[in-house]
Amino acid sequence: MEMLLEQLEDARLVLQTGSGAWALARDLSSVSLHDLYRVEGFVLPAAKLLADAHDGADQALARILEALGRDLQEAMQIPLEKLYQEGESQLPVLVPDTESQRDEPVNQQM
């Protein structure tokens, strides 16, 4: 736990007070889930660990993590052999849909 708090401190999300207690260093309304995800070494919990959560925020996080897991798995299904044989310009790229539907692979060639 101490290591995670130190990583969050390096990201300027928390700080340690003079008494040794930990406190938020920023207003959470200005910090996104993506900001948290990008903190080096910080690991978001598996969605299944939050499946039985009663807290609304934990339930919402579980849904987000579950969707991300599906999208990540789908995007990364390319065999490594194909990745290195075809090169970057031949690989499908996921482009966000403006209507918040699932992303569709799009060929990157011009």
C-alpha positions in Angstrom: 0.0 0.0 0.0 2.8 2.3 0.8 4.3 1.9 -2.6 1.0 2.8 -4.3 0.7 5.9 -2.2 4.2 6.9 -3.1 3.3 6.5 -6.8 0.2 8.6 -6.4 2.4 11.1 -4.5 4.8 11.2 -7.5 1.8 11.9 -9.7 0.8 14.7 -7.4 -2.5 13.1 -6.5 -1.9 12.6 -2.8 0.6 14.1 -0.3 1.9 13.1 3.1 1.2 15.5 5.9 3.6 16.5 8.6 2.0 13.9 10.9 2.6 11.1 8.3 -1.1 10.8 7.3 -2.0 10.7 3.6 -4.4 13.3 2.1 -5.7 14.2 -1.4 -3.4 16.8 -3.1 -5.9 17.7 -5.8 -9.6 18.2 -6.3 -10.8 14.9 -7.7 -13.2 16.7 -10.1 -10.0 17.7 -12.0 -8.6 14.1 -12.2 -10.0 11.6 -14.6 -9.9 7.8 -14.5 -7.4 8.0 -17.4 -5.1 10.2 -15.3 -5.1 7.5 -12.6 -4.5 4.8 -15.1 -1.5 6.6 -16.5 0.2 6.8 -13.1 3.3 4.7 -13.6 3.0 1.4 -11.8 -0.6 2.0 -10.7 -2.8 -1.0 -11.4 -6.6 -0.8 -11.6 -8.4 -3.7 -10.0 -9.9 -6.5 -12.1 -13.6 -5.9 -12.8 -14.5 -9.2 -11.1 -13.1 -8.0 -7.8 -15.7 -5.3 -7.8 -18.6 -7.5 -9.1 -20.3 -7.7 -5.7 -19.6 -4.1 -4.7 -22.5 -2.2 -3.0 -21.0 1.2 -3.5 -22.3 3.0 -6.7 -18.9 4.3 -7.6 -17.4 0.8 -7.3 -20.2 -0.6 -9.5 -19.6 2.0 -12.1 -15.9 1.4 -12.1 -16.6 -2.4 -12.5 -18.7 -1.7 -15.6 -16.0 0.6 -17.1 -13.2 -1.9 -16.4 -15.3 -4.8 -17.8 -15.9 -2.8 -21.1 -12.2 -1.8 -21.3 -11.2 -5.5 -20.8 -13.4 -6.6 -23.7 -12.2 -3.8 -25.9 -8.6 -4.4 -25.0 -8.8 -8.1 -25.6 -10.5 -7.5 -28.9 -7.9 -5.0 -30.0 -5.0 -7.2 -29.0 -6.1 -10.4 -30.6 -3.6 -10.0 -33.4 -0.9 -12.7 -33.4 2.6 -11.3 -32.8 3.8 -13.0 -36.0 1.3 -11.0 -38.0 2.1 -7.8 -36.1 5.8 -8.0 -37.1 5.3 -9.4 -40.6 2.8 -6.8 -41.9 4.1 -3.7 -40.2 2.1 -1.0 -38.6 0.5 0.5 -41.7 -1.4 -2.8 -42.4 -2.9 -3.2 -38.9 -6.5 -2.3 -38.0 -6.8 0.7 -35.7 -9.8 1.3 -33.4 -11.4 4.7 -34.0 -13.9 6.0 -31.3 -17.4 6.2 -32.5 -19.0 9.6 -31.7 -22.2 7.9 -30.6 -20.5 5.9 -27.9 -21.0 2.6 -29.7 -18.3 -0.1 -29.8 -15.3 0.8 -31.8 -14.9 -0.7 -35.2 -11.5 -1.6 -36.7 -10.4 0.7 -39.5 -7.6 0.1 -41.9 -4.9 2.7 -41.5 -3.8 2.8 -45.1 -4.2 6.0 -47.2 
